[in-house]
């Protein structure tokens, strides 16, 4: 049986295995993953005196999705400060490793190259992030033309960091015409020249 909480604004899950052992999974604001941290067991038991809210599994999933999009936005802003399009510089700029895959992704690809081509792409499991999540954090999107009947639907969001040499374009791919609750299949952060 699992129990779900928000400790401050951090999602925390306490999971009990069939063997009876208890694991505490805590949202990591760098990777966007849930990582083991048993120190939060005292937090959710009320011993710390911190603000703890009990959540349903659905509320927990919603909070995790919101926090993952916040991490994604932070990466997009940081990517604008990349010193070049080299893969190492992209990763240094965002400050997160790709192993294990961040943001709950199933697969990641980092492609170094010229500005305008260099990018970081993450394949996401269904219901990780929705179009509404992206819209709320990134603002208005632009719908790109589809390249064929079987091609994904792609929305782009632009992120500028004034004074930086680059900007970041975030591309979200969908299996069907994107609506508010549509699940994002993949997300790509591309390093572009500032306007």
C-alpha positions in Angstrom: 0.0 0.0 0.0 1.2 3.5 -0.9 0.6 6.8 0.8 1.1 10.2 -0.9 2.0 13.6 0.5 3.1 17.1 -0.2 5.8 18.2 2.2 5.8 21.9 1.5 5.7 21.9 -2.3 7.7 18.6 -2.6 5.8 15.4 -3.6 6.6 12.4 -1.3 5.4 8.8 -1.6 5.7 6.2 1.0 5.5 2.8 -0.6 5.2 -0.5 1.3 6.4 -3.6 -0.6 4.6 -7.0 -0.4 7.4 -8.1 1.9 6.5 -5.3 4.3 9.6 -3.1 3.8 8.9 0.6 3.5 10.5 3.0 0.9 10.2 6.7 0.8 10.4 8.3 -2.6 10.9 12.1 -2.8 10.7 14.4 -5.8 14.1 15.7 -6.9 14.1 19.3 -8.2 17.2 18.7 -10.3 16.3 15.6 -12.2 12.5 15.6 -11.9 12.6 12.0 -10.7 11.3 10.4 -7.5 14.4 9.3 -5.6 14.7 7.3 -2.3 15.2 9.4 0.8 14.2 7.8 4.1 14.8 11.1 6.0 11.3 12.1 4.8 9.6 9.3 6.8 9.9 11.6 9.9 8.5 14.5 7.8 5.3 12.7 6.8 4.8 11.2 10.3 4.4 14.8 11.6 7.6 14.7 13.8 9.2 17.6 12.0 6.5 20.2 12.4 6.7 21.1 8.7 3.6 21.6 6.5 2.5 18.2 5.3 -0.6 17.5 3.2 -2.0 14.0 2.6 -2.8 13.5 -1.1 -4.8 11.0 -3.2 -2.8 9.1 -5.8 -4.4 11.3 -8.5 -3.5 14.5 -6.7 0.0 13.2 -6.2 0.4 12.4 -9.9 -0.9 15.9 -10.8 1.6 17.5 -8.4 4.5 15.5 -9.8 3.5 16.5 -13.4 3.4 20.2 -12.4 6.8 19.9 -10.7 8.3 18.1 -13.7 7.2 20.9 -16.1 8.8 23.4 -13.6 12.1 21.5 -13.9 11.7 21.4 -17.7 11.2 25.2 -17.7 14.2 25.7 -15.5 16.3 23.6 -17.9 15.1 25.7 -20.9 16.1 28.9 -19.1 19.5 27.4 -18.2 20.1 26.1 -21.7 20.1 29.7 -23.0 23.4 30.1 -21.1 25.1 27.2 -22.8 28.6 28.2 -24.0 28.3 26.1 -27.2 26.2 23.5 -28.9 28.5 20.7 -27.7 26.7 17.9 -25.9 28.8 18.4 -22.7 28.0 22.1 -22.7 24.2 21.4 -23.0 24.4 19.1 -20.0 26.5 21.5 -18.0 24.1 24.3 -18.7 21.0 22.4 -17.5 22.8 20.9 -14.5 21.3 17.4 -14.8 22.6 14.0 -15.8 20.8 11.9 -18.3 21.4 8.6 -16.5 19.0 7.5 -15.1 16.7 9.3 -17.5 15.3 12.4 -15.8 11.7 13.6 -15.7 10.5 10.0 -15.6 11.6 9.6 -19.2 12.0 6.2 -20.8 14.8 7.3 -23.1 17.0 10.4 -23.6 19.1 11.6 -26.5 21.6 14.4 -26.4 22.7 15.7 -29.8 25.6 18.2 -29.8 26.2 20.3 -32.8 25.8 23.8 -34.2 23.4 26.2 -32.4 20.0 25.6 -34.1 20.6 21.9 -34.2 22.0 20.9 -30.8 19.3 19.5 -28.6 18.2 17.3 -25.7 15.2 15.0 -26.3 13.3 12.9 -23.8 10.7 10.1 -24.6 8.0 10.2 -21.9 5.6 7.5 -20.7 1.9 8.2 -21.2 0.4 10.6 -18.7 3.7 12.0 -17.5 3.0 15.6 -18.7 0.0 17.0 -20.6 -0.4 20.0 -23.0 -2.3 21.9 -20.2 0.8 21.4 -17.9 3.1 22.9 -20.6 0.7 25.7 -21.4 0.4 26.8 -17.8 4.1 27.0 -17.3 5.5 27.9 -20.8 2.6 30.1 -22.1 1.3 30.2 -25.6 2.5 27.6 -28.1 2.9 27.5 -31.9 1.5 24.5 -33.8 3.9 23.3 -36.4 2.8 21.8 -39.8 2.6 18.0 -39.8 5.0 16.3 -42.3 2.5 13.6 -43.2 -0.6 11.7 -42.1 1.3 9.4 -39.7 3.5 12.2 -38.3 3.2 13.4 -34.7 1.5 16.7 -33.8 4.1 19.1 -32.6 3.8 22.3 -30.6 6.7 24.7 -29.9 7.3 27.1 -27.0 10.0 29.7 -27.0 12.1 30.6 -24.0 14.3 33.7 -23.9 16.7 34.7 -21.2 17.5 38.4 -21.9 21.2 39.2 -22.2 22.1 35.6 -23.1 23.5 34.6 -26.6 21.0 31.9 -27.1 17.4 31.0 -26.6 15.7 27.6 -26.1 12.8 26.3 -28.2 10.9 23.5 -26.6 9.1 21.1 -28.9 6.3 18.8 -27.5 5.2 15.9 -29.6 1.7 14.3 -29.4 0.2 11.2 -31.0 -3.1 13.0 -31.7 -4.3 16.5 -32.1 -3.2 18.2 -28.8 -5.9 19.3 -26.4 -5.6 20.2 -22.7 -5.4 16.6 -21.4 -3.4 15.2 -24.3 -0.3 13.3 -23.1 3.1 14.5 -24.3 5.0 11.7 -26.2 8.3 13.4 -26.3 9.8 16.8 -25.5 12.9 18.3 -27.1 14.9 21.3 -25.9 16.8 22.9 -28.8 19.5 25.6 -28.5 18.8 28.5 -30.8 20.4 31.9 -31.5 18.8 34.7 -29.5 16.6 37.0 -31.5 
